[in-house]
């Protein structure tokens, strides 16, 4: 058994050795491509987090307005604000219809109405 390489194995070794620079070059190219892909994905996420499309802004504004007005309407309903306003209007009409004979009643009713409105 001879430990000396044959001409065939020597040629194979040189052929393989000639491929090594191209393999290392390929690895460098692959690494740079992967790096570019990762960096562009990260940059895209950062940009999308910083810049919101106008449609998203207007939709968010519409939702905030809807939430604001529905909560305000809910509070008004809970306070029976509409019924209070109707009562104030009816009382003011009644005050306007009272004649001069009922000045004391008119004064007391007017004072009561002012207290109710400020409450």
C-alpha positions as CSV (number, residue, x, y, z in Angstrom):
1,X,0.0,0.0,0.0
2,X,1.5,3.3,-1.1
3,X,0.8,6.5,0.9
4,X,1.9,8.6,-2.0
5,X,-1.0,10.3,-3.8
6,X,-1.7,9.2,-7.2
7,X,-1.9,11.5,-10.2
8,X,-5.7,11.1,-10.2
9,X,-6.1,12.1,-6.5
10,X,-3.6,14.9,-7.1
11,X,-5.7,16.3,-10.0
12,X,-8.9,15.9,-7.9
13,X,-7.3,17.8,-5.0
14,X,-6.2,20.6,-7.3
15,X,-9.7,20.7,-8.9
16,X,-11.3,20.9,-5.5
17,X,-8.8,23.5,-4.3
18,X,-9.6,25.6,-7.3
19,X,-13.3,25.6,-6.3
20,X,-12.6,26.8,-2.8
21,X,-12.2,30.5,-3.7
22,X,-15.5,30.4,-5.6
23,X,-17.2,28.6,-2.7
24,X,-16.0,31.2,-0.3
25,X,-17.1,34.0,-2.7
26,X,-20.5,32.4,-2.9
27,X,-20.7,32.3,0.9
28,X,-19.8,35.9,1.1
29,X,-22.5,36.8,-1.5
30,X,-25.1,34.7,0.3
31,X,-24.2,36.3,3.6
32,X,-24.5,39.8,2.1
33,X,-27.8,39.0,0.5
34,X,-29.2,37.6,3.7
35,X,-28.0,40.7,5.5
36,X,-29.6,43.0,2.9
37,X,-32.9,41.1,3.2
38,X,-33.0,41.3,6.9
39,X,-32.0,44.9,7.0
40,X,-34.7,45.9,4.4
41,X,-37.3,44.0,6.4
42,X,-36.3,45.8,9.6
43,X,-36.2,49.1,7.8
44,X,-39.6,48.5,6.3
45,X,-41.1,47.8,9.7
46,X,-39.5,50.9,11.2
47,X,-40.8,53.1,8.3
48,X,-44.3,51.6,8.5
49,X,-44.3,52.3,12.2
50,X,-43.2,55.9,11.7
51,X,-45.3,56.7,8.7
52,X,-49.0,55.9,8.7
53,X,-51.1,56.1,5.6
54,X,-53.8,58.8,5.4
55,X,-56.5,56.2,5.3
56,X,-55.4,54.8,8.6
57,X,-55.3,58.3,10.1
58,X,-58.8,59.2,8.9
59,X,-60.2,55.8,10.1
60,X,-58.6,56.3,13.5
61,X,-60.1,59.8,13.7
62,X,-63.5,58.6,12.7
63,X,-63.4,55.9,15.4
64,X,-62.3,58.4,18.0
65,X,-65.1,60.7,17.1
66,X,-67.7,57.9,17.1
67,X,-66.4,56.8,20.5
68,X,-66.5,60.4,21.9
69,X,-70.0,61.2,20.7
70,X,-71.4,57.8,21.8
71,X,-70.0,58.2,25.3
72,X,-71.3,61.7,25.5
73,X,-74.7,60.6,24.3
74,X,-74.7,57.8,26.8
75,X,-73.9,60.3,29.7
76,X,-76.6,62.6,28.4
77,X,-79.1,59.7,28.3
78,X,-78.1,58.6,31.8
79,X,-78.6,62.2,33.1
80,X,-81.9,62.5,31.2
81,X,-80.6,65.7,29.8
82,X,-83.2,65.8,27.0
83,X,-86.1,65.5,29.5
84,X,-84.5,68.3,31.6
85,X,-84.2,70.6,28.6
86,X,-87.9,70.0,27.7
87,X,-88.9,70.7,31.3
88,X,-86.9,74.0,31.2
89,X,-88.6,75.1,28.0
90,X,-92.1,74.2,29.2
91,X,-91.4,76.1,32.5
92,X,-90.2,79.2,30.6
93,X,-93.3,79.1,28.4
94,X,-95.5,78.9,31.5
95,X,-93.6,81.8,33.1
96,X,-94.2,83.9,29.9
97,X,-97.9,83.1,30.1
98,X,-98.4,84.1,33.7
99,X,-100.1,87.5,34.1
100,X,-99.3,90.3,36.5
101,X,-101.6,88.9,39.2
102,X,-99.2,86.0,39.8
103,X,-95.9,87.9,40.3
104,X,-95.0,86.0,43.5
105,X,-95.5,82.7,41.8
106,X,-93.7,83.9,38.7
107,X,-90.7,85.0,40.9
108,X,-90.6,81.7,42.9
109,X,-90.9,79.6,39.7
110,X,-88.2,81.6,37.9
111,X,-85.9,81.2,40.9
112,X,-86.5,77.5,41.0
113,X,-85.8,77.2,37.3
114,X,-82.5,79.0,37.8
115,X,-81.5,76.6,40.6
116,X,-82.4,73.6,38.5
117,X,-80.4,74.9,35.5
118,X,-77.3,75.5,37.7
119,X,-77.5,72.1,39.4
